[in-house]
Amino acid sequence: MWIKQIIMAAVGLSCGLAVAGGLFALIIALGLVAEFADQTHTARHIFLYEDAVAAGGILGNLMSVYQFIVPVGPAGVGIFGIFSGIFVGAWAMALTEIVNIVPIFTRRIDMRRGLALVIAVMALGRTIGSLIFYYFRW
């Protein structure tokens, strides 16, 4: 019985590491970490950012596989939800910017004014969606 559990844990951890490694490779290859560091004028900390991305993936993988509970209370869950929403929103906006969707879209619909408002509304929508998701999940 123990052998089966050990094999399942090893396979699950290996598969999770493979998927997480693929995501990290995509994030690094697209230059998202470098772009964030450039936008915030903190490029000297690029290795710290890359280590933080890897550590977050490893911890998330371990929490997903072993499903241990971190006793942080409702405030901790709220903080986690906010940071998760920020990450997902930043990830989506960075991908949008990298593949130049916004300039192409604005040219197609002939938008001359209000682009800043459109981007702010997109970010607000992602934030509200994240808050609704975490509110109804818990």
N, C-alpha and C positions, 0 to 999 in steps of 0.2 A: 504494500500500500504506500509506503514512504517513497519507494522508487518512482512510482507513477506520479506522485505529487512533485517530486524533484524534477522529473523530466518535463512535466507540464510547466513548472515555473521557469525552467531554463529555456524552453521553446517560446513561451510567452515573452520573456524578457528579451530574447534574441530577436524575435519578430518586431517587438516594440522599438528596440534599438535600431533595427534596419529602417523602419518607417521614419523614426525621428531623425536618423542620419540623413535620409533623403530630403526631409524638410529643411534641415540645417544647411545641407548642400545647396538647396534652392535659394534659401534666404541669403547665403553668402555669395552664390554665383550671380544673383540679381543685383548684388551690391546694396541691399537694404540696410544692413548694419552700417556700412560705410556712409551711405546717404544720410541716415539719421545722425551719425557723428558729425558729418559735414554741416548739416542744417543747424545743429545745436552748437557748433564751433567747439566741439570737444574731441577732435580727432586724435588727440594724444592718448585717449583712453580706449582706443579701438579694440585692443586685446582684452581689456576688462569687459567690454560689451559682448564680444564673442564668447568669452568664458561664461558670462551671465546667461546668454542664450543657450549654451550647451548645458549649463547647470539646471536651468529651468526645464529643459527637455528631459534631462535625466530624472529629476525629481518628479516631474509629471508622469513619466513612464513608470517609475516605481510606485507612485500613488495609484496609478491606474491598474497595475498588475496586482499589487498586494492589498489594495483598498484599505489602507490604514487611515484612521480618522485623526485629524489634527484638531484639537479642541481650541478653536479660536472664537467661538460664540457668534452671535448674529452680526456684531460689528466687524469681525474678521471676515465673515462671508460677504458682507457688503463691500469691504475694501477689496477683497479678491475679485468680486464681480466688476467693480469699477476698473481695476487694472486689467482684467480680462477683456473688458469692452474697449479700453484704450488700445490694447495690443491688437485686437481684431480690427478695430477701426484704422489704426496706423498701418497695419499690414495691407488692408484693402486699399487704402488711399495711396500707399507707396506703390503697390502693383498697378493701380490706375495711372499714376504718374509715369511709371517706368514704360508702360506700353502706350503712352500718349493717347489715352482714351478721351480725356477731357478736351484737349485741343481739337481732336477730330470731331467729337460730338458738337462742340460749339460752332465749328465751321459748317457742319451739316445742317444745323437748325438755324444758322445765321444769327447767333446770339452776340450782341455787341456790348450789352451792359448787364450787370447783375451776376457775373461769374463768381465773385466772392460770396454773394448771398447763396448761390446754388451749392457751393462747397460747404459753407457753414450749415446749411439745411441738411446736406448729406451726413455730415458729422453728427448733427443733432439727432437725426433719424437713427443712426447706428447706436448712439448712446441710449436713446429711449428704447430701442429694440433690445439692447443688452439688459437694461434695467427690468424690462417686462419679462424677459426670459428668466432672469435669476429670481425675480419676485415670485413668479408662478411655479418655478422649480422647487423652491423651498416652502 
